Amino acid sequence: MKIGLVLQCFDPSRGGLEQWTYNFARGLIDRGHDVHVVAERFGPSASALPITAHALDGAGRRFHFARASQARLMSIAPDIIHDMGYGWYCDVFHPHIGSWYSLWRRRLESLSPLRRFFKRGFDEFSPRVRQLRDLVDRQYADRGQIMIALSHAIADDFRQLHDVPDERIRVVRNGVDIDYFSPQDRIHRRETARRSLGIGTKETTAVIVAQNLRLKGVPALLAATARLARQGRPLRLLVVGGKNVRGWKLKAWRMGVSSRVDFVGMVDDPRPYYAAADYFVMPTLYDACSLVALEAAAAGLPIITSRCNGAAEMFSDGRDCLLLDRPTDLDELTAKMLQLSDEKKRSRLALAARTTAENNTFEANVDHIAAIYEQIIDQRSRLTRVDKSSEDRSRMVEAIRRFIPSETTGRKSA
């Protein structure tokens, strides 16, 4: 099958979406498919895969990219076009951020009241935001494409915010490579990783891996860390990823926890930080289905996350993770973090979290989507057969009319 994948940047080092698409392309290739990738930028590792790369040089803004990708895809003519949330010309639309409207609202909620007021006013008059809304409306317009939702919560957003009918929605949660992320690997790396970060043997260490630190709950984490510090708890927090780390360091210093918080910044491989940690925590305000939560679970870490994370649908509170009802509730977050100061509880949750990861593998993720491709091809084939049958019948009727003498066909009844 000739498959076209569409995204802005094909580079696994850029973030979760890019990493997932890179691994997904490799999975499709392993299954014998001919993979074409349409993107504005390709990272160095793209050359390691036998894909056909279609670079849209200077595509620039999203609307321009969507138009440019449509033109290129029409010339390529794949059997299946799978868009990761950047264009509108596709058979499968798979927005890894979830609903842009829902994300926009949650981002506003993460701001202070004053910043929220100015941000909302700015967006109302911003040409870029208006163009983005136009793009989103085109993406969700009914052209018969299948809409993949990363969780049931995202599927609800599709229905309520974009009027997508149930028959066009498929819920396919993310999967994780349970060999790449494993308890054995974490144990092997642990001593070296903790030593390199200067973590004491008695320090309980939490880790969060995120790009948008504000949206993923770092302000609440810093406040909870400060509260635990005042209680004399030996806690360290590793913040992996994010931009403007200098500003976050200043915030931690003002809260009196700069010695307890390590802002690592962007990394190519999070496994050493999972190894150094005792648990993973992400009180996110919004996440379609967090890959890093699954990675941490696969690595054998206990998890704290919020019910605003689509990945929470895979877990059960108290069995294989601790779920936050309100990610901004400092009392709730502090209490959950305090629970994981107990090593026995961490061990029990970690073992169950690994089992959950094993039930949500990346291989199963690829197989699920490949099955959707087959359904689309089969449906298209059946429709083509129906159209051809109708065309054949029309031709047969026309042939009969030509064969029968006109005086017979035109004779009136007495």
C-alpha positions in Angstrom: 0.0 0.0 0.0 1.3 3.5 -0.9 0.8 5.7 2.2 1.3 9.4 2.5 2.1 10.8 5.9 1.7 14.6 6.5 3.2 16.7 9.2 5.2 19.8 9.5 8.6 18.4 10.7 9.7 14.8 10.3 12.2 14.7 13.1 11.8 12.5 16.2 13.9 14.9 18.4 11.3 17.7 18.1 8.6 16.3 20.3 6.0 13.6 20.9 4.1 14.0 17.7 7.3 13.9 15.6 8.7 10.9 17.5 5.4 9.0 17.2 5.2 9.6 13.4 8.8 8.6 12.9 8.3 5.3 14.7 4.9 4.8 13.0 6.6 5.3 9.6 9.1 2.6 10.5 6.3 0.3 11.6 4.5 0.7 8.3 7.8 0.0 6.4 8.3 -3.1 8.5 4.9 -4.3 7.3 5.9 -3.8 3.7 4.2 -0.5 2.9 5.6 2.2 0.6 5.8 5.3 2.8 5.9 8.8 1.5 6.3 11.7 4.0 5.2 15.2 3.1 6.8 17.8 5.4 8.3 21.2 5.5 11.4 20.0 7.4 13.2 16.7 7.7 15.6 15.9 10.6 19.0 14.1 10.1 17.5 10.8 11.3 15.0 10.8 8.4 17.7 9.4 6.1 17.9 6.3 8.3 14.4 5.2 7.1 13.7 4.1 3.5 10.9 6.6 3.0 10.2 8.9 0.0 10.6 12.4 1.4 8.7 15.3 -0.1 10.0 18.5 1.3 7.8 21.6 0.9 10.5 24.2 0.9 9.5 27.5 2.4 5.9 26.4 3.0 5.9 28.8 6.0 2.5 29.3 7.6 0.1 26.6 8.4 -2.5 27.6 5.8 0.2 27.8 3.1 1.5 24.4 4.2 -1.9 22.8 3.9 -2.4 24.1 0.4 1.1 23.1 -0.6 0.7 19.6 0.8 -2.6 19.1 -1.0 -0.9 20.0 -4.3 2.0 17.6 -3.7 -0.3 14.8 -2.5 -2.4 15.1 -5.6 0.7 14.5 -7.7 1.8 11.6 -5.5 -1.6 9.9 -5.4 -1.1 7.7 -2.4 -3.7 4.9 -1.6 -4.1 6.4 1.9 -3.3 9.9 3.0 -2.8 10.2 6.8 -2.5 13.8 8.1 -1.2 14.4 11.7 -3.2 17.6 12.1 -1.7 20.1 9.6 -3.7 19.9 6.4 -7.2 19.0 5.2 -6.6 16.8 2.1 -6.6 13.3 3.6 -8.4 10.0 4.2 -7.3 9.9 7.9 -7.1 13.0 10.1 -5.2 12.4 13.3 -4.7 15.6 15.3 -2.2 14.7 18.0 -2.9 17.9 19.9 -6.6 16.9 20.1 -9.1 19.7 19.4 -7.4 23.0 18.8 -10.5 24.8 20.2 -10.3 22.8 23.4 -6.5 23.3 23.6 -6.9 27.1 23.1 -9.3 27.3 26.0 -7.1 25.3 28.3 -4.1 27.4 27.5 -6.1 30.5 28.4 -7.0 28.9 31.7 -3.3 28.3 32.5 -2.6 32.0 32.4 -3.1 34.6 35.1 -6.4 36.5 34.9 -4.7 39.6 33.6 -2.7 37.8 31.0 -5.8 35.8 30.0 -7.7 39.0 29.4 -5.1 40.5 27.1 -4.5 37.2 25.4 -8.2 36.7 24.6 -8.4 40.2 23.2 -5.3 39.8 21.1 -6.5 36.5 19.6 -9.8 38.1 18.6 -8.1 40.5 16.3 -5.1 38.4 15.3 -5.0 37.6 11.6 -2.9 34.5 12.4 -5.5 33.2 14.8 -8.4 33.9 12.3 -6.5 32.0 9.7 -5.9 29.1 12.1 -9.6 29.0 12.8 -10.4 28.9 9.1 -7.9 26.0 8.7 -9.5 24.1 11.6 -13.0 24.5 10.1 -11.7 23.1 6.8 -10.0 20.2 8.5 -13.2 19.1 10.3 -15.5 19.7 7.3 -17.1 16.5 6.2 -15.3 15.1 3.2 -15.7 11.5 4.3 -12.4 11.3 6.1 -11.9 9.2 9.2 -11.1 11.2 12.4 -8.7 9.5 14.8 -9.2 10.6 18.4 -6.4 9.8 20.9 -8.9 9.3 23.7 -12.7 9.2 24.4 -12.4 12.8 25.8 -11.0 13.9 22.5 -13.7 12.1 20.6 -16.2 14.0 22.7 -14.5 17.3 21.7 -14.8 16.2 18.0 -18.6 15.7 18.5 -19.3 18.8 20.6 -16.9 21.4 19.2 -16.7 20.3 15.6 -20.0 18.4 14.9 -18.2 15.3 13.7 -20.7 12.3 13.6 -19.9 9.1 15.5 -19.5 7.0 12.3 -16.5 9.1 11.3 -14.6 8.8 14.6 -12.2 6.1 15.7 -10.6 6.1 19.1 -7.0 4.9 18.9 -4.9 5.6 21.9 -1.1 5.9 21.7 1.1 3.0 22.3 4.6 2.6 23.7 7.7 0.7 22.8 8.0 -1.6 25.8 11.4 -2.9 24.8 13.0 0.6 24.4 11.4 1.8 27.7 11.8 -1.0 30.3 12.3 -1.5 34.0 15.6 -3.4 33.2 16.9 -0.4 31.3 15.9 2.0 34.1 17.7 -0.2 36.7 20.8 -0.5 34.6 21.0 3.3 34.2 19.8 4.3 37.6 23.0 4.6 39.7 24.9 6.5 37.0 22.0 8.8 36.2 21.5 9.8 39.9 25.2 10.3 40.5 25.5 12.6 37.4 22.6 14.7 38.7 23.9 14.8 42.3 20.9 13.1 43.8 21.3 11.8 47.3 20.5 8.2 48.2 17.6 9.3 50.5 16.1 11.9 48.1 12.8 10.9 46.6 12.9 12.2 43.0 10.0 13.1 40.8 10.3 13.7 37.0 8.1 15.5 34.5 8.8 15.5 30.7 7.0 18.2 28.8 7.3 20.9 26.1 4.7 23.5 27.3 5.7 23.6 31.0 2.8 25.9 32.0 0.1 23.9 30.3 1.5 20.6 31.7 1.4 21.8 35.3 4.9 22.9 36.3 3.6 26.0 38.3 1.6 23.7 40.5 4.5 21.3 40.8 6.8 24.0 41.9 4.3 25.1 44.5 3.8 21.5 45.8 7.6 21.1 45.9 7.9 24.3 48.0 5.2 23.0 50.4 6.9 19.6 50.8 10.2 21.4 51.4 8.7 23.4 54.2 7.6 20.1 55.7 11.2 18.8 55.6 10.6 16.2 52.9 13.8 15.2 50.9 12.3 15.8 47.5 14.0 16.5 44.1 12.2 17.5 41.0 13.5 17.0 37.5 11.9 19.1 34.8 12.9 17.8 31.4 12.0 19.8 28.2 10.4 23.1 27.8 11.5 26.5 26.5 12.6 29.7 28.4 14.2 27.5 31.2 15.9 30.6 32.5 12.6 32.2 33.4 11.5 29.0 35.2 14.7 28.8 37.1 14.1 32.3 38.3 10.5 31.4 39.4 11.9 28.4 41.4 14.5 30.7 43.0 11.7 33.1 44.1 9.8 30.2 45.6 12.9 29.0 47.5 13.2 25.6 45.8 16.0 26.3 43.3 18.3 23.8 45.0 15.6 21.1 44.8 14.6 21.6 41.1 16.7 20.7 38.1 15.6 22.3 34.8 17.2 20.0 32.3 15.8 21.5 29.1 15.5 19.7 25.8 17.0 16.2 25.6 17.2 13.6 22.8 16.6 10.7 25.1 14.5 10.9 28.4 15.5 7.4 29.6 18.3 8.6 31.9 15.9 10.9 33.7 13.3 8.2 34.1 16.1 6.1 35.5 17.1 8.8 38.0 13.5 9.3 39.2 11.3 7.5 41.7 8.1 8.5 40.1 6.6 10.5 37.2 4.3 13.4 37.8 2.4 15.6 35.3 -0.6 17.6 36.6 -1.5 18.6 33.0 -4.4 20.9 32.2 -4.8 19.3 28.8 -3.2 16.4 26.9 -4.8 14.4 24.2 -2.9 11.2 25.2 0.5 11.7 26.8 3.3 9.6 25.3 5.7 10.4 28.1 3.2 9.1 30.7 3.2 5.8 28.8 7.0 5.8 28.5 7.4 6.3 32.2 4.9 3.5 32.9 6.8 1.2 30.5 10.0 2.1 32.3 8.5 0.9 35.5 7.8 4.2 37.2 4.6 5.0 39.3 2.5 7.7 37.7 0.7 10.8 38.9 -1.3 12.6 36.3 -4.6 14.4 35.9 -7.9 13.3 34.4 -7.4 16.0 31.8 -4.8 13.7 30.3 -6.3 11.4 27.7 -3.8 8.7 28.7 -5.6 8.6 32.1 -8.3 6.5 30.4 -5.8 3.6 30.2 -5.1 3.7 34.0 -7.1 3.1 37.1 -6.7 5.4 40.1 -5.0 3.6 43.0 -4.3 0.5 41.0 -1.6 1.5 38.5 -1.4 5.2 39.0 -2.7 8.2 41.1 -5.1 10.4 39.2 -5.8 14.1 40.0 -9.3 15.3 39.7 -8.2 18.9 39.6 -4.7 19.5 38.3 -4.5 23.0 39.9 -5.6 21.8 43.3 -2.4 22.2 45.3 -3.7 20.2 48.3 -4.6 17.2 46.1 -1.3 17.3 44.2 0.8 17.6 47.4 -1.1 14.7 49.0 -0.5 12.5 46.0 3.2 13.3 45.9 3.4 12.7 49.6 1.9 9.2 49.1 4.7 8.3 46.7 7.3 9.0 49.4 6.4 5.5 50.5 8.7 3.0 48.7 6.4 0.1 49.0 3.5 2.0 47.4 5.8 3.1 44.6 6.8 -0.5 43.9 3.2 -1.7 43.8 2.1 1.1 41.5 5.1 0.7 39.3 4.6 -3.0 38.7 0.9 -2.4 37.7 1.9 0.6 35.5 4.3 -1.6 33.6 1.5 -4.1 33.0 -0.7 -1.4 31.7 2.0 -0.3 29.3 2.4 -3.9 28.1 -1.3 -3.9 27.2 -0.8 -0.7 25.1 2.2 -1.5 22.9 3.3 0.6 19.9 3.0 -2.5 17.7 -0.7 -2.8 18.6 -1.1 0.9 17.9 0.3 0.5 14.4 -1.8 -2.6 13.7 -5.0 -0.7 14.8 -4.4 2.1 12.4 -3.3 -0.2 9.6 -6.6 -2.0 10.0 -8.4 1.4 9.6 -6.5 1.8 6.3 -7.8 -1.5 5.1 -11.3 -0.6 6.0 -11.0 2.6 4.0 -9.6 0.8 1.0 -12.3 -1.9 1.3 -15.1 0.7 1.5 -13.6 2.6 -1.5 -13.4 -0.6 -3.5 -17.1 -1.5 -2.7 -18.2 1.9 -3.7 -16.2 1.7 -6.9 -17.8 -1.7 -7.7 -21.3 -0.2 -7.1 -20.5 2.8 -9.3 -19.1 0.5 -12.0 -22.2 -1.8 -11.8 -24.5 1.2 -12.2 -22.4 2.4 -15.1 -22.6 -1.1 -16.7 -26.4 -1.2 -16.3 -26.7 2.2 -17.9 -24.6 1.1 -20.9 -26.6 -2.1 -21.3 -29.9 -0.1 -21.3 -28.5 2.3 -23.8 -27.4 -0.6 -26.0 -30.8 -2.2 -25.9 -32.4 1.1 -26.9 -30.1 1.3 -29.9 -30.8 -2.3 -30.9 -34.7 -2.1 -30.7 -36.2 -0.3 -33.8 -37.3 3.2 -33.0 -40.8 2.5 -34.3 -41.1 -0.2 -31.7 -39.8 1.8 -28.9 -41.9 4.8 -29.9 -45.2 3.0 -30.6 -48.0 4.2 -28.5 -50.6 2.0 -26.9 -54.0 1.9 -28.5 
